Amino acid sequence: CSLSPAMESSEVESDILRRVRALLRELDGHHPSCQSDRGMLRWTLHKKIDQNPSTSCVLVRILVKELERAERGDLRHYIIPLLHTLMYTLIQAPCIPDELCARVYDFCKRLLTLPKPFCTIGLDYASRLQVERTAPGILYQRMVISEHSLPSAPFPYQEKIFIFADPELLPEAICNALVTDTEAAQVSQSPGGCMSCVVTHALQAALGDTCDIHGLRARLQALPPGDVELWFQQVVAAVEGAGSEGGSERGQRTARLQRIYHGLLGSLPAENAPQEGLQGTPLPHPSISFHLWTEDEQLWKELVLFLRPLSHSCEPDRLGQDPEAVEMQDILADCDCCRQSRFSVLSTDSGIERDLPAQEEPCAADTERSRLHRKGGIKKKLSPLDSVALLQAGSAVPGGKLPGKPPRRSGMPPEPAAPLQRLHTARVVLLGDDRILGRLAQAFHSLRKREARRVFLTARLDLQFYHIPVAPGQPSAAADPAGPEELCEVARYLGRADPWYESNINTLCHMIPKLATMPSSPSRALVTDLFLTDVIAYYARMGTQPVGFQVHSVKVLFQDPAQDPAEDVFLTELLAQVQDSPSHRELSTTKRKSTLEGPGIDLTVTYRKVVLSERQKELALSLRSTGLLMKAIPAEEAEGLDCLRVTVTEIIRINNLAGRSFSAVANRFKTRNIKVRSPEQRPFTVQLDKDSRRTYRDVIGLEVSPCLEPSYCLQKTRTMKFSPGETEDVGLVKYLPKSLLLPINTFAGVIQ
């Protein structure tokens, strides 16, 4: 006995409501009884909708009701997770009634009265919904176009996900499994297949359940790639035109898409389409590349190659090129990405016209055109702003080739440069623990210093950072005695600040090693390919709210006077410990002094104490200590990220009747600037970001302060040349960010 449609619909709605309520209970800290389901509730909910796309309207309606209930009950920690789930469903839904979109739009507008991040996310989603209501299917279309760099003049944006993992911090099994999974996910994502998805989804969003999805897919699969691209360009032009013109042209857009639909399927009338309900079009996985981080400059190189692919960057002929192309090649040569190709294109041109090789019987018409005319003159060095404009102009042309331009007459002013646009978005996902984030802080600081000297990436690339914690399965070469929880302090802080990050991302910390070590089987491939890739894609797509972590700079002074001080940066912590004496003479002296004064060494600590009034209060301590620990990540969510929490292990001598004894006391304080010296020149070791590879030995002093933004330092130096006596920031310096913050994206940022 089969259920009636009404009873079946009621049963489906009850099942979806139960799953949504389970999500909310997990946000309250009530984890599912089955521990394996933790972190997978959101994924299983969306997978259920993918299997039955006609229920997407049911899920959207339930989510809207839950959002309105959370608003009435002041349950703000529900709002952002429910809103992300709703928008992700709405983007992929084949068709959503306009009245339902209007309810979501009105709710997002009401969020504008709340503090950040609610108003920020509400404004973003309200803007997207306004465009989606005008041109249904446009959000899906733009997402696929940008994520797969499909050719589209109306929407020329490109995105890519870069996954970086340190092979010395993660076991080989995890790295191999992630490489295999990301490569397998990209095999089926051909440009033609993505274009077919855009065409199918756009036509169904416009025509509704009258669209013959099966016939449309079969027709597109039978077409050659060139024809698919032609239909794709027509659909994109129709949808993007409607999104820019407004709601008054919605009828014309539908009629235009109707003509495209009939042109694809022939003269098949709409009523002959099989009535099977709405059949969804799966959202293709984004373009993902996996990188084992083995070189210090690897991040910079990959970002440059994303902007300018290698096939277009190493042009063999530099003669006759415009300055844009020459500038681009110099940038790429500077980052050494064209090293192999440049050996074979070494120029032997002397610059003298008579040294040119003679051509075999040149035709008369080409003789004058082929000659190189060189006249005397002075080469003008372009200003940094002109260089940026030329870089932008040279890269804005598809394929990297420059259009032919008539030569400018001497004495004529140059044409104004086109405004700069960020058409590329790089989403860099860091897999690992705090140690890889410390390495990211180093790379980010180096990148910002390079950009301060010569602007290239900043003006043309939107750079986003993401972090997925992975607990180390086995000790590695850079292993640290700290446990997995202590190695993932950044992820734990993000989880406290954003419950949706805790539910979806922090749960992967121990899940990824387990999935990577599962024996090869069809079930293992099903779980990893669908789950891990989907979660990474969901995080990169919906995690748009950054949390800025202060990067700290450290100057290390060594025992050897001939050795120059070292400058470095760290993100999470700095650990200083007494160094073992290498020689027997020093060892005997150390033992004799330790017997009299206790273990450790004498230190002088000078720091500026953090007080509520923000006044500078400088203090100095002279004590005997076995080491100190500076932590930048607070243990409590209420504490800020703008100061260091320093713990100095002080050795106190106690005299009593039984003799002399020593006790260790933890001396704690907060500061932003601190200096540590060893008056007796006794060495100690300094380790940064819990990474044993970043250990300095024979250290007698260090200075720690918040790392300044390199562009601020450069502009400050230029200002001081003209105003030597000026101490406060004046001019352009006042409007530049002073501190260097490393932004890591989450779903909500820090909820107030």
C-alpha positions in Angstrom: 0.0 0.0 0.0 1.6 3.3 -1.2 1.3 6.5 0.7 -0.8 9.3 -0.7 1.1 12.4 -2.0 -0.1 14.5 0.9 1.1 11.9 3.5 4.4 11.5 1.7 5.0 15.3 1.6 4.2 15.5 5.3 6.6 12.7 6.1 9.4 14.4 4.0 8.7 17.7 5.8 8.9 16.1 9.2 12.2 14.4 8.4 13.7 17.7 7.2 12.5 19.5 10.3 14.0 16.8 12.5 17.4 17.3 10.8 17.3 21.1 11.1 16.4 20.8 14.8 19.3 18.4 15.3 21.6 21.0 13.8 20.4 23.6 16.3 20.8 21.2 19.2 24.5 20.7 18.1 24.9 24.5 18.2 23.7 24.4 21.8 26.4 21.9 22.7 24.2 18.8 22.6 26.2 16.5 20.4 24.5 13.6 18.5 24.4 10.3 20.3 26.4 8.7 17.4 29.8 10.4 17.7 30.5 9.6 14.0 27.6 12.0 13.0 29.2 15.0 14.7 30.1 17.6 12.1 28.2 15.7 9.3 24.6 16.9 10.1 24.9 19.9 7.7 26.4 17.8 5.0 23.8 15.0 5.2 21.0 17.6 5.1 22.3 19.1 1.9 23.0 15.7 0.4 19.4 14.7 1.1 18.2 17.8 -0.8 20.6 17.0 -3.7 19.0 13.6 -4.0 15.5 15.0 -4.1 15.8 18.7 -5.4 12.0 19.1 -5.4 12.2 19.3 -1.5 14.5 22.4 -1.6 11.4 24.6 -1.3 10.4 22.7 1.8 13.8 23.2 3.4 13.9 26.9 2.6 10.4 27.3 4.1 11.4 25.5 7.3 14.6 27.5 7.6 12.7 30.8 7.2 10.4 29.8 10.0 13.3 28.8 12.2 15.0 32.1 11.5 11.9 34.1 12.4 11.5 32.0 15.6 15.2 32.7 16.5 14.6 36.4 15.9 11.6 36.4 18.2 13.3 34.4 20.9 16.6 36.4 20.7 18.5 33.2 19.9 21.2 35.0 17.9 23.6 32.1 17.8 21.1 30.3 15.5 20.8 33.1 13.0 24.0 32.9 11.0 24.2 29.1 10.7 20.5 29.0 9.6 21.1 31.8 7.1 24.2 30.1 5.6 22.3 26.8 5.3 19.4 28.6 3.7 21.5 30.6 1.1 23.5 27.5 0.1 20.2 25.7 -0.5 18.7 28.6 -2.4 21.7 29.0 -4.7 21.4 25.3 -5.8 17.6 25.1 -5.8 16.1 24.6 -9.3 13.3 27.0 -8.6 12.1 29.0 -5.5 8.8 30.9 -5.4 9.3 34.7 -5.4 7.2 35.1 -2.2 9.6 32.8 -0.3 12.6 34.8 -1.6 10.8 38.0 -0.5 10.5 36.7 3.1 14.2 35.9 3.2 15.0 39.3 1.7 12.9 41.1 4.4 14.6 39.1 7.1 18.1 40.0 5.8 17.1 43.7 5.8 16.0 43.4 9.5 19.5 42.2 10.3 20.9 45.6 9.4 19.8 46.9 12.8 22.0 44.4 14.6 25.7 44.7 15.4 28.5 43.0 13.4 28.7 40.4 12.0 24.9 40.2 11.6 24.5 43.4 9.7 27.4 42.6 7.5 26.1 39.2 6.5 22.6 40.5 6.2 23.6 43.3 3.8 25.6 40.8 1.7 22.8 38.3 1.4 20.2 41.0 0.9 22.2 42.3 -2.1 22.5 38.8 -3.5 18.8 38.1 -3.1 17.8 41.3 -4.8 19.8 40.2 -7.9 18.5 36.6 -7.7 14.9 37.8 -7.6 15.5 39.9 -10.7 17.3 37.2 -12.6 16.6 33.7 -11.1 19.6 31.4 -11.4 22.2 34.2 -11.6 23.9 33.3 -8.3 24.4 29.7 -9.4 25.7 30.9 -12.8 28.2 33.4 -11.3 29.5 30.9 -8.9 30.2 28.3 -11.6 31.7 30.8 -14.0 34.1 32.3 -11.4 35.1 29.0 -9.8 36.0 27.4 -13.2 37.3 30.5 -15.0 34.8 30.0 -17.8 35.0 32.6 -20.6 32.4 35.3 -19.9 32.6 38.9 -20.9 29.6 40.1 -18.7 31.1 38.4 -15.6 34.9 38.1 -16.0 35.7 37.0 -12.5 37.9 34.0 -11.6 38.4 32.1 -8.4 40.5 29.2 -7.3 41.0 27.2 -4.1 44.7 26.4 -3.1 45.1 23.8 -0.4 48.5 24.0 1.3 49.9 21.3 3.6 53.4 20.9 5.1 54.7 17.4 4.4 57.0 17.5 7.4 54.0 18.2 9.8 51.5 15.8 8.4 51.9 12.0 7.9 52.5 10.8 4.4 49.3 8.8 4.4 47.2 12.0 5.0 49.0 14.0 2.2 48.7 11.1 -0.3 45.0 10.7 0.5 44.3 14.4 0.1 46.2 14.6 -3.2 44.2 11.6 -4.5 40.8 13.0 -3.4 41.3 16.5 -4.8 42.6 15.1 -8.1 39.7 12.7 -8.4 37.2 15.6 -7.7 38.7 17.6 -10.6 38.6 14.8 -13.2 34.9 15.1 -14.0 34.9 18.9 -13.9 35.4 19.7 -17.6 34.7 23.2 -19.0 32.1 21.8 -21.3 30.3 20.0 -18.4 30.3 23.2 -16.3 28.9 25.2 -19.2 26.1 22.6 -19.6 25.3 22.9 -15.9 25.0 26.7 -16.2 22.7 26.4 -19.3 20.5 23.7 -17.7 20.1 25.5 -14.4 19.4 28.9 -15.9 16.7 27.5 -18.3 15.0 25.5 -15.5 15.1 28.5 -13.1 13.3 30.6 -15.8 10.9 28.0 -17.2 10.1 26.0 -14.0 8.7 22.5 -14.1 7.9 22.8 -17.9 11.6 22.4 -18.7 12.6 19.0 -20.0 15.8 18.5 -18.0 16.5 15.0 -19.4 16.1 16.1 -23.0 18.1 19.2 -22.4 21.0 17.3 -20.8 21.0 14.7 -23.6 21.0 17.4 -26.2 23.9 19.3 -24.6 26.0 16.1 -24.3 25.5 15.3 -28.0 26.8 18.8 -29.1 30.4 19.5 -29.8 32.3 21.7 -27.2 32.2 24.7 -29.5 28.4 24.6 -29.9 28.0 24.2 -26.2 30.0 27.3 -25.6 27.9 29.3 -28.1 24.7 28.3 -26.2 26.4 29.0 -22.9 27.4 32.5 -24.0 23.8 33.2 -25.1 22.4 32.1 -21.8 25.0 34.1 -19.8 24.2 37.2 -21.8 20.5 36.8 -21.2 20.7 36.3 -17.5 23.4 38.9 -16.8 21.5 41.4 -18.9 18.4 40.9 -16.8 20.4 41.2 -13.6 21.8 44.6 -14.6 18.6 46.0 -16.2 16.2 45.4 -13.3 12.8 43.8 -12.9 11.2 45.7 -15.7 12.9 43.5 -18.3 12.1 40.2 -16.5 9.5 39.2 -19.1 11.9 39.9 -22.0 14.5 37.8 -20.3 12.1 34.9 -19.9 11.1 35.1 -23.5 14.7 35.2 -24.6 15.5 32.1 -22.6 12.4 30.4 -23.9 13.7 31.0 -27.5 17.1 29.5 -26.5 15.4 26.5 -24.9 13.4 25.8 -28.1 16.5 26.4 -30.2 18.3 23.7 -28.3 15.5 21.1 -28.3 13.9 22.0 -31.6 10.1 22.6 -31.9 9.1 20.4 -29.0 6.2 22.1 -27.2 6.5 22.7 -23.5 3.5 20.6 -22.6 5.1 17.5 -24.1 7.8 17.6 -21.5 7.6 14.8 -19.0 6.0 16.0 -15.7 8.5 14.5 -13.2 8.7 17.5 -10.9 11.7 19.7 -10.5 15.0 17.9 -11.3 18.0 19.8 -9.9 21.4 20.5 -11.5 24.2 19.6 -9.2 26.7 22.4 -8.3 30.1 21.4 -9.7 33.0 21.2 -7.3 35.2 24.3 -7.5 38.6 24.3 -9.0 40.9 23.0 -6.3 44.7 22.5 -6.4 46.7 20.7 -3.7 50.2 21.8 -2.9 52.8 20.3 -0.6 54.5 23.3 0.9 58.2 22.6 0.4 59.6 26.1 -0.6 59.4 29.4 1.2 58.4 31.3 -1.9 55.9 28.7 -3.1 52.8 30.6 -2.1 53.9 33.7 -3.9 54.7 31.8 -7.1 51.4 30.0 -7.2 49.5 33.3 -6.8 51.5 34.9 -9.6 50.9 31.9 -11.9 47.2 32.1 -11.1 47.2 35.7 -12.4 49.4 34.9 -15.3 49.6 31.2 -16.4 53.0 29.9 -17.3 52.1 29.4 -20.9 51.4 33.1 -21.2 54.1 34.4 -18.9 57.3 33.3 -20.6 57.0 34.8 -24.0 60.1 33.9 -26.1 60.3 37.3 -27.8 60.7 40.5 -25.8 61.5 42.7 -28.8 58.6 44.9 -29.9 56.5 44.2 -26.8 54.7 46.9 -25.0 56.0 47.8 -21.5 53.1 45.9 -19.9 54.3 42.5 -21.2 58.0 43.3 -20.3 57.0 44.4 -16.8 55.0 41.2 -16.3 58.0 39.1 -17.4 60.3 40.9 -15.1 57.9 40.2 -12.2 57.8 36.5 -13.1 61.5 36.3 -13.5 61.9 37.9 -10.1 59.9 35.1 -8.5 62.0 32.6 -10.6 58.9 30.9 -12.0 60.3 31.1 -15.6 63.8 29.8 -14.7 63.8 26.9 -17.1 62.3 28.7 -20.0 64.5 31.7 -19.8 67.7 29.6 -20.5 66.4 28.9 -24.0 65.3 32.5 -24.9 68.5 34.3 -23.9 68.7 37.4 -26.2 71.7 37.8 -28.4 70.6 41.1 -29.9 73.3 43.7 -29.7 70.9 46.6 -30.2 72.7 47.6 -33.5 70.6 47.5 -36.6 73.4 46.2 -38.9 73.9 43.2 -36.7 70.5 41.8 -37.5 70.7 38.6 -39.5 70.0 39.0 -43.1 66.6 37.6 -44.3 66.4 35.4 -47.4 64.8 37.4 -50.2 62.5 39.6 -48.2 59.6 41.0 -50.2 59.7 44.7 -50.9 56.4 45.4 -49.1 57.7 43.9 -45.8 61.3 45.3 -45.9 60.5 48.7 -44.4 58.0 47.2 -41.9 60.4 44.6 -40.6 63.3 47.1 -39.9 63.9 48.1 -36.3 64.1 51.8 -36.0 66.1 52.9 -33.0 66.6 56.6 -32.3 68.6 58.4 -29.6 66.7 59.2 -26.4 66.5 58.7 -22.7 64.5 55.9 -21.3 62.1 57.2 -18.7 61.6 55.1 -15.6 58.0 54.6 -14.8 56.6 55.6 -11.5 55.1 52.8 -9.3 51.6 53.9 -10.0 52.2 53.9 -13.8 53.7 50.4 -13.5 50.7 49.1 -11.7 48.4 50.6 -14.4 50.5 48.9 -17.1 50.4 45.6 -15.2 46.7 45.8 -15.0 46.3 46.7 -18.7 48.6 43.9 -19.7 46.7 41.2 -17.8 43.1 42.3 -18.5 43.2 40.9 -22.0 42.1 37.2 -22.3 44.9 34.9 -23.2 47.6 37.3 -22.1 48.0 38.9 -25.6 48.0 42.6 -26.0 45.8 44.3 -28.6 47.5 46.2 -31.4 47.7 49.9 -30.6 49.0 52.7 -32.9 52.3 54.2 -31.7 51.9 57.4 -29.7 53.4 60.5 -31.2 56.2 62.1 -29.4 55.1 65.0 -27.2 51.6 63.7 -26.8 50.5 63.0 -23.2 49.9 59.3 -22.4 46.4 57.9 -22.3 44.8 57.6 -18.8 45.1 54.1 -17.4 42.0 52.1 -16.9 40.8 51.7 -13.2 42.2 48.7 -11.4 39.8 45.8 -10.8 40.2 42.7 -8.7 39.0 40.1 -11.1 40.8 37.2 -9.4 40.1 35.6 -6.0 42.6 33.2 -4.4 41.2 31.1 -1.5 44.2 29.6 0.3 43.2 26.8 2.7 45.9 25.8 5.2 45.7 22.2 6.4 47.5 21.4 9.7 48.0 22.9 13.1 49.4 26.1 14.5 52.8 25.4 13.0 51.7 25.8 9.4 49.9 29.0 10.4 53.2 30.3 11.8 54.7 29.5 8.4 51.8 31.3 6.7 52.5 34.4 8.9 56.1 34.4 7.6 55.0 34.1 4.0 52.3 36.7 4.4 54.8 39.2 5.9 57.2 38.5 3.1 54.4 39.0 0.6 53.4 42.3 2.2 57.0 43.5 2.2 57.3 42.7 -1.5 54.0 44.5 -2.3 55.2 47.6 -0.4 58.2 47.8 -2.7 56.4 46.9 -5.9 52.6 46.6 -6.0 51.5 43.6 -8.1 49.2 41.2 -6.3 47.4 43.6 -4.0 45.8 45.7 -6.8 44.6 42.7 -8.8 44.0 39.8 -6.5 41.6 39.3 -3.6 43.5 37.0 -1.2 41.4 35.0 1.3 42.9 32.6 4.0 41.1 29.6 5.5 42.3 27.1 8.1 41.3 23.5 8.6 42.9 21.9 11.7 44.4 18.5 11.3 45.8 16.6 14.3 49.2 15.1 13.6 48.8 11.3 13.5 52.4 10.4 14.1 55.5 12.3 15.3 57.4 13.9 12.5 60.7 15.7 12.0 59.2 18.9 13.3 57.3 17.3 16.1 56.7 19.1 19.3 56.1 17.6 22.7 52.8 19.6 23.0 49.6 17.6 22.6 47.1 17.9 19.7 44.9 20.3 21.6 47.9 22.7 22.3 48.9 22.6 18.7 45.5 23.8 17.5 45.0 26.9 19.6 44.0 29.1 16.7 41.3 26.6 15.6 40.0 26.3 19.2 39.8 30.1 19.4 37.9 30.3 16.1 35.5 27.6 17.3 34.7 29.6 20.5 34.2 32.7 18.5 32.1 31.1 15.7 29.9 28.1 16.7 29.3 27.2 13.0 33.1 26.9 12.5 33.3 24.6 15.5 30.5 22.4 14.2 31.7 22.1 10.6 35.4 22.6 10.5 36.9 21.8 14.0 35.3 18.4 13.8 37.6 17.6 10.9 40.7 17.8 13.2 40.5 14.1 14.0 38.3 12.9 11.2 40.7 13.6 8.3 43.5 11.3 9.8 40.9 8.5 10.3 39.5 8.8 6.7 43.0 9.0 5.3 44.1 5.7 7.0 40.9 3.8 6.0 41.7 0.8 3.7 40.9 1.4 0.1 37.4 0.4 -0.8 34.4 1.8 -2.7 32.9 2.9 0.6 36.1 4.7 1.6 36.2 6.5 -1.8 32.5 7.5 -1.5 33.0 9.0 2.0 36.2 10.9 1.3 35.4 12.2 -2.2 32.0 13.4 -1.3 32.5 14.6 2.3 36.0 16.2 2.4 35.7 17.9 -0.9 32.2 19.1 -0.2 33.1 20.5 3.2 36.2 22.3 1.9 34.1 23.8 -1.0 31.3 24.8 1.5 33.8 26.5 3.8 35.5 28.4 1.0 32.2 29.5 -0.5 30.3 30.6 2.6 33.2 31.5 5.0 33.5 35.2 4.1 34.0 36.9 7.5 37.7 37.3 8.5 39.2 37.2 12.0 42.4 39.3 12.2 45.3 37.8 14.2 48.1 40.1 15.2 51.5 39.1 13.8 54.4 39.8 16.1 57.9 40.6 15.1 60.9 39.4 17.1 64.5 40.6 17.0 67.0 38.0 18.2 70.4 38.9 19.6 73.1 36.3 19.6 76.0 35.5 21.9 78.6 35.9 19.1 79.2 39.6 18.5 80.1 39.0 14.9 76.7 37.4 14.2 74.1 39.9 13.0 70.8 40.0 14.8 68.0 37.9 13.2 64.5 39.3 12.5 61.5 37.0 12.3 57.7 37.0 13.0 55.4 34.6 14.9 51.7 34.2 15.2 50.9 32.0 18.2 53.7 31.8 20.7 57.4 32.3 21.5 59.1 29.9 23.9 62.5 30.8 25.5 64.4 28.2 27.6 67.8 27.8 29.2 70.3 26.4 26.8 72.5 23.5 27.9 76.2 24.5 28.1 78.3 22.7 25.5 81.7 23.0 27.1 82.9 21.2 30.3 84.2 24.5 31.7 80.9 26.3 31.2 79.1 23.2 32.5 81.0 23.1 35.7 80.5 26.8 36.3 76.8 26.5 35.6 76.5 23.6 38.1 78.4 25.5 40.8 76.2 28.6 40.3 73.0 26.6 40.2 73.9 25.1 43.6 74.3 28.6 45.1 71.6 30.6 43.3 69.3 27.9 41.9 68.6 26.6 38.4 68.2 28.9 35.4 69.9 32.1 34.4 69.6 35.8 35.4 67.3 37.8 33.1 66.3 41.4 32.7 62.8 41.9 31.4 61.6 45.3 30.3 58.0 45.6 29.1 55.1 48.0 28.7 52.2 46.9 30.8 48.7 46.8 29.3 46.3 48.8 31.4 42.7 49.7 30.8 43.4 53.4 30.4 45.7 52.6 27.4 48.5 54.7 29.1 52.1 53.6 28.6 53.4 52.1 31.8 57.0 50.7 31.4 58.2 48.2 34.0 61.5 46.4 34.5 62.2 43.1 36.3 65.5 41.4 37.2 65.0 37.8 38.1 66.4 34.3 37.8 64.4 32.2 35.5 64.4 28.9 33.6 62.4 30.3 30.7 59.4 32.3 29.6 56.4 31.7 27.3 54.6 34.4 25.2 51.2 33.5 23.9 49.3 35.6 21.4 46.1 33.5 21.3 43.9 34.0 24.4 42.5 31.1 26.3 39.2 32.8 26.8 36.9 34.2 24.0 36.3 37.5 25.9 40.0 38.4 25.7 41.3 40.3 22.7 44.0 39.4 20.2 46.0 42.6 20.5 48.4 41.7 23.3 50.8 39.0 24.5 50.2 36.9 27.6 53.6 36.4 29.1 54.5 33.7 31.7 58.0 33.9 33.2 59.1 31.0 35.4 60.9 32.7 38.2 63.2 30.8 40.6 62.9 32.0 44.2 65.5 31.0 46.8 64.1 30.0 50.2 66.3 29.8 53.3 65.1 27.8 56.3 66.5 25.6 59.1 66.8 22.6 56.9 69.0 24.5 54.5 68.5 26.2 51.2 65.8 25.3 48.7 64.3 26.8 45.5 60.8 27.0 44.2 59.4 28.0 40.8 56.8 30.7 40.6 54.8 31.7 37.5 55.0 35.4 37.0 52.2 36.5 34.5 51.5 39.8 32.9 50.1 41.2 29.6 52.1 43.4 27.3 52.6 44.5 23.7 56.3 45.3 23.7 58.9 43.4 25.7 62.7 43.1 25.8 64.6 40.3 27.4 68.3 40.4 28.1 70.8 38.0 29.8 73.2 40.3 31.7 75.8 37.5 32.1 75.7 36.7 28.4 74.4 33.2 29.3 72.7 31.8 26.2 69.2 30.5 25.8 67.1 29.1 23.0 64.1 30.7 21.3 61.4 28.6 19.5 58.7 30.2 17.4 55.1 28.9 16.8 55.8 25.5 18.4 57.9 24.6 15.4 61.2 22.9 16.3 62.5 23.9 12.8 62.3 27.6 13.8 64.6 27.4 16.8 67.4 29.9 17.5 70.3 28.9 19.7 73.0 30.9 21.5 70.5 33.8 22.1 71.3 36.4 24.8 68.5 38.9 24.1 65.3 39.4 22.2 62.8 42.2 21.4 59.2 41.5 20.7 56.6 44.0 19.4 53.5 44.1 17.2 54.6 43.7 13.5 53.9 46.8 11.5 52.3 46.8 8.1 55.3 47.2 5.6 53.4 49.7 3.5 52.9 51.8 6.6 56.6 51.7 7.4 57.6 52.6 3.9 55.3 55.6 3.8 56.3 56.6 7.3 60.0 56.6 6.2 59.1 58.8 3.2 57.2 61.2 5.4 60.1 61.5 7.9 62.4 62.6 5.2 60.3 65.8 4.6 59.3 66.3 8.3 62.2 65.0 10.4 60.8 66.5 13.7 57.3 65.1 13.3 56.5 62.4 15.7 52.8 61.8 15.0 51.4 60.3 11.8 50.6 63.0 9.3 49.4 62.9 5.7 48.8 59.6 4.0 50.2 57.7 6.9 47.2 58.5 9.1 44.9 56.5 6.8 47.1 53.4 6.4 46.7 50.3 8.6 49.5 50.3 11.2 49.5 46.7 12.4 49.9 43.7 10.3 47.0 41.4 10.8 46.7 37.9 9.3 43.0 37.4 8.3 41.6 33.9 8.6 38.0 33.5 7.3 35.2 31.9 9.2 31.4 31.8 8.7 30.6 34.6 11.2 33.9 36.2 12.3 33.7 37.0 16.0 30.1 37.2 17.2 29.6 40.0 19.6 
